[in-house]
Amino acid sequence: MTLVDTKVEVHYKTEVSRMERVPRVVYTKEFKEEAVKMVMEAGLSISEVANRVSVSKSSIAYWVKLAKEGKLFGGGKQKPVTEEQMEFARLQRENAELKMERDILKKAAAYFAKESLRGTRS
């Protein structure tokens, strides 16, 4: 039987940290339409679309549900979206794509590095 050291050191800050409220994100009609199209027409899973566009799975699922009911853009409760919000949403999508590409390249580099090591040891 192997014994494992379970000692944990805890350091507390003496300063009181204040939680700041995260601003609510407002998505454009076009953004929601594209996300719903990715699920309904392209056949991607809700999880895959959520990862690609950096939106929660529950939001995507809700938009798909509303689209199937024909209620996605009814109601008029949505506030107008500012230029800054549109740019922020675009940058979030771009950031998610870049992270995905980076992760793929990391895995490919690790794979090829492992393969090249095998070839040199024979």
SEVEX-170459 format. One record per residue: residue number from 1; y, x, z of N, C-alpha, C, CB in turn. Coordinates in steps of 0.2 Angstrom, whole numbers, plus 5000, padded with zeros to 4 digits. Atoms other than C-alpha are relative to their C-alpha. Last residue first. Glycine has a CB too. Example, Ala and Ser with C-alpha at 12.3 -4.5 7.8 and 13.67 -1.06 7.14 Angstrom:
<pts>
 resi n_yy n_xx n_zz ca_yy ca_xx ca_zz c_yy c_xx c_zz cb_yy cb_xx cb_zz
    2 4994 4996 4999  4995  5068  5036 5005 4996 5003  5002  5002  4993
    1 4994 5004 5000  4978  5062  5039 5006 5004 5000  5000  4995  5006
</pts>
This chain:
<pts>
 resi n_yy n_xx n_zz ca_yy ca_xx ca_zz c_yy c_xx c_zz cb_yy cb_xx cb_zz
  122 5007 5000 5003  5011  5081  4828 4998 5006 4998  5000  4995  4994
  121 5005 4997 4995  5026  5082  4840 4993 5000 4997  5000  4995  5006
  120 4999 4993 4999  5040  5081  4827 4995 5002 5005  5007  5001  5003
  119 5001 4996 5006  5035  5064  4820 5000 5007 5001  5005  4998  4994
  118 5007 5000 5002  5034  5055  4836 4998 5005 4995  4997  4993  4999
  117 5003 4996 4995  5051  5061  4841 4993 5000 4999  5002  4997  5007
  116 4999 4993 5002  5058  5054  4825 4997 5004 5005  5007  5001  4999
  115 5004 4998 5005  5050  5037  4829 5001 5007 4998  5002  4995  4994
  114 5007 5000 4998  5058  5036  4846 4995 5002 4994  4998  4993  5003
  113 5000 4994 4996  5075  5040  4839 4993 5001 5002  5005  5000  5006
  112 5001 4994 5005  5072  5027  4825 5000 5007 5004  5006  5000  4996
  111 5006 5000 5004  5069  5014  4838 4999 5006 4996  4999  4993  4996
  110 5005 4998 4995  5083  5019  4850 4993 5000 4996  5000  4995  5006
  109 4999 4992 4999  5095  5019  4835 4995 5002 5005  5007  5001  5003
  108 5002 4996 5005  5089  5002  4830 5000 5007 5001  5004  4998  4993
  107 5007 5001 5000  5091  4994  4847 4997 5004 4994  4998  4993  5000
  106 5003 4996 4994  5108  5001  4849 4992 5000 5000  5002  4997  5007
  105 4999 4993 5001  5113  4995  4832 4997 5004 5005  5007  5002  4998
  104 5005 4999 5005  5107  4977  4836 5000 5008 4998  5001  4996  4994
  103 5006 5001 4997  5117  4977  4852 4994 5002 4995  4998  4994  5003
  102 5001 4994 4996  5132  4983  4843 4993 5000 5003  5006  5000  5006
  101 5002 4995 5005  5130  4969  4830 4999 5007 5004  5006  5001  4995
  100 5006 5001 5003  5129  4956  4844 4998 5006 4995  4999  4993  4996
   99 5005 4999 4995  5144  4963  4853 4993 4999 4997  5001  4996  5006
   98 5000 4993 4999  5154  4963  4837 4995 5002 5005  5007  5003  5002
   97 5004 4997 5006  5149  4945  4833 5000 5008 5001  5004  4998  4994
   96 5007 5001 4999  5154  4940  4851 4996 5003 4994  4999  4992  5000
   95 5002 4996 4994  5171  4949  4850 4992 4999 5001  5003  4999  5006
   94 5001 4993 5003  5174  4941  4833 4997 5004 5005  5007  5002  4998
   93 5006 5000 5005  5171  4924  4840 4999 5007 4998  5002  4995  4995
   92 5006 5000 4997  5182  4928  4855 4994 4999 4996  5001  4993  5005
   91 5002 4994 4997  5196  4934  4844 4993 5000 5004  5006  5003  5004
   90 5002 4996 5005  5196  4918  4834 4998 5007 5003  5005  5001  4995
   89 5007 5002 5002  5197  4908  4850 4997 5004 4994  5000  4992  4998
   88 5004 4998 4994  5212  4919  4856 4993 4997 4998  5002  4996  5007
   87 5002 4993 5001  5220  4917  4839 4996 5002 5005  5007  5004  5001
   86 5004 4999 5006  5219  4898  4840 4998 5007 4999  5003  4997  4994
   85 5007 5002 4998  5225  4898  4858 4995 5001 4994  5000  4992  5002
   84 5003 4995 4995  5240  4909  4853 4993 4998 5002  5004  5000  5006
   83 5002 4994 5004  5244  4898  4838 4997 5005 5004  5007  5003  4997
   82 4995 4996 5001  5245  4882  4850 4997 5006 4995  5003  5003  5006
   81 5002 4993 4998  5232  4868  4850 5006 5005 4997  4993  5002  4996
   80 4999 4995 5006  5239  4851  4851 4998 5007 5002  5007  4999  4997
   79 4993 4998 5001  5231  4841  4866 5001 5005 4994  5002  5004  5006
   78 4999 4993 5001  5215  4832  4864 5007 5002 4999  4995  5003  4994
   77 4998 4997 4993  5214  4814  4871 5002 5008 4999  4995  4999  5005
   76 4993 4997 5000  5215  4807  4853 5002 5003 5007  5005  4995  4998
   75 4997 5000 4993  5200  4796  4856 5007 5002 5000  4995  5003  5005
   74 4996 5006 4998  5189  4800  4841 5003 5000 5007  4995  4994  5000
   73 4993 4999 5001  5184  4817  4835 5004 4994 5001  5002  5003  4993
   72 4998 4993 4999  5166  4819  4840 5008 5000 5000  4997  5005  4996
   71 4995 5001 4995  5162  4800  4842 5004 5007 5001  4998  4997  5006
   70 4994 5001 5004  5151  4798  4827 5006 5000 5004  4999  4994  4996
   69 4997 5007 4998  5136  4796  4839 5006 4998 4996  5001  4999  5007
   68 5006 5005 5002  5127  4811  4831 5002 4993 5001  4994  5002  5004
   67 5000 5000 5007  5144  4821  4832 4994 4995 4998  4999  5007  4997
   66 4995 5004 5003  5145  4816  4850 5000 4999 4993  5007  5003  5003
   65 5002 5007 4998  5128  4823  4854 5006 4995 4998  4999  4999  5008
   64 5005 5002 5005  5132  4839  4844 4998 4992 5002  4993  5004  5001
   63 4997 5001 5006  5148  4841  4854 4995 4997 4995  5003  5007  4997
   62 4996 5006 5000  5139  4839  4870 5003 4998 4994  5005  5001  5006
   61 5005 5006 4999  5125  4851  4866 5004 4994 5000  4996  5001  5006
   60 5002 5001 5006  5139  4864  4861 4995 4994 4999  4996  5006  4997
   59 4994 5003 5004  5148  4861  4877 4997 4999 4993  5006  5006  5000
   58 4998 5007 4999  5132  4863  4887 5005 4997 4996  5001  4999  5008
   57 5005 5004 5003  5127  4879  4879 5001 4992 5001  4993  5002  5002
   56 5006 5002 4996  5143  4887  4884 4995 4995 4996  5002  4996  5006
   55 4999 5007 4996  5154  4894  4871 4994 4998 5004  5002  4995  4994
   54 4997 4999 4993  5155  4912  4865 5002 4994 5003  5005  5005  5000
   53 4993 5002 5000  5153  4908  4846 5003 5000 5007  5001  4993  4998
   52 4996 4998 5006  5137  4917  4842 5008 4999 5001  4998  4997  4994
   51 5000 4993 5000  5129  4915  4859 5005 5002 4995  4994  5003  5000
   50 4996 4999 4994  5132  4896  4859 5002 5008 5001  4997  4997  5007
   49 4993 5001 5001  5126  4895  4842 5005 5001 5005  5001  4992  4997
   48 4998 4995 5005  5110  4904  4846 5007 4999 4999  4995  4999  4994
   47 4999 4994 4996  5108  4893  4862 5002 5005 4995  4993  5002  5003
   46 4993 5000 4996  5111  4877  4852 5001 5006 5004  4999  4994  5005
   45 5001 5003 4994  5097  4882  4840 5007 5000 5004  4995  5004  5004
   44 5000 4996 4994  5101  4885  4822 4999 4997 5007  5007  5005  5000
   43 5006 5000 4996  5096  4873  4809 5000 5005 5005  4995  5001  4995
   42 5003 4993 5001  5110  4877  4796 4994 5001 5004  5005  5006  5003
   41 5001 4998 5007  5115  4859  4795 4996 5006 4999  5006  5000  4996
   40 5003 5006 5004  5114  4851  4812 4998 5002 4993  5005  4995  5000
   39 5006 5003 4997  5116  4867  4823 4997 4995 4996  5002  4996  5007
   38 5005 4995 4999  5128  4877  4813 4994 4998 5003  5003  5006  5004
   37 5003 4999 5007  5137  4861  4807 4995 5006 5001  5005  5003  4995
   36 5004 5006 5001  5141  4857  4825 4996 5001 4994  5003  4993  5000
   35 5006 4999 4996  5148  4874  4828 4995 4995 4999  5003  5000  5008
   34 5004 4994 5003  5159  4873  4812 4994 5001 5005  5004  5006  5000
   33 5004 5002 5006  5165  4856  4817 4995 5005 4998  5005  4998  4995
   32 5005 5005 4998  5170  4861  4835 4995 4998 4994  5002  4994  5003
   31 5005 4996 4996  5180  4876  4828 4994 4996 5002  5003  5003  5006
   30 5004 4996 5005  5188  4865  4815 4995 5004 5003  5005  5004  4996
   29 5005 5005 5003  5193  4852  4828 4996 5004 4995  5004  4995  4996
   28 4997 5004 5006  5201  4866  4838 4995 4996 4997  5003  5005  4995
   27 5002 4998 5006  5195  4871  4855 5002 4996 4994  4992  5000  5000
   26 5000 5006 5005  5204  4870  4871 4998 5003 4993  5008  4997  5000
   25 5000 4998 5007  5200  4882  4885 5000 4994 4996  4994  5005  4998
   24 5005 5004 5004  5204  4877  4903 5001 5002 4992  5001  4993  5001
   23 4997 5006 5004  5214  4891  4912 4994 4997 4996  5005  5003  4995
   22 5001 4998 5007  5204  4901  4925 5003 4994 4996  4992  5001  4998
   21 5003 5006 5004  5211  4897  4942 5000 5003 4993  5004  4994  5001
   20 4995 5003 5005  5214  4913  4952 4997 4995 4996  5004  5005  4996
   19 5003 5002 5007  5204  4917  4967 5005 4997 4996  4994  4995  5001
   18 4999 5007 5002  5213  4926  4981 4997 4998 4993  5008  4998  5000
   17 4999 5001 5008  5206  4941  4988 5001 4993 4999  4994  5003  4996
   16 5003 5006 5002  5209  4945  5007 5002 4999 4992  5004  4994  5004
   15 4995 5004 5003  5211  4963  5010 4997 4993 4998  5003  5003  4994
   14 4996 5003 4995  5199  4971  5022 5005 4996 4997  5003  5006  5004
   13 4993 4998 5001  5186  4974  5009 5004 4997 5006  5002  4997  4993
   12 4996 5006 5000  5168  4973  5016 5007 5003 4998  5000  4996  5006
   11 4993 4998 4999  5155  4987  5012 5005 4994 4999  5002  5006  4996
   10 4995 5005 5002  5137  4982  5013 5007 5003 5002  4998  4993  5003
    9 4993 4999 4997  5123  4995  5013 5005 4995 4998  5002  5007  4999
    8 4994 5001 5004  5106  4989  5010 5006 5001 5004  4999  4992  4997
    7 4993 4999 4997  5090  4996  5017 5005 4998 4995  5001  5007  5004
    6 4996 5006 5001  5074  4989  5009 5007 5000 5003  4997  4993  5002
    5 4994 5000 4995  5065  5005  5008 5004 4994 4998  5003  5007  4999
    4 4994 5000 5004  5048  5001  4999 5006 5000 5005  5001  4994  4995
    3 4995 5003 4996  5031  5005  5007 5007 5001 4996  5001  5003  5007
    2 4994 4996 5000  5017  5007  4995 5005 4997 5004  5002  5001  4992
    1 4994 5004 5000  5000  5000  5000 5006 5004 5000  5000  4995  5006
</pts>
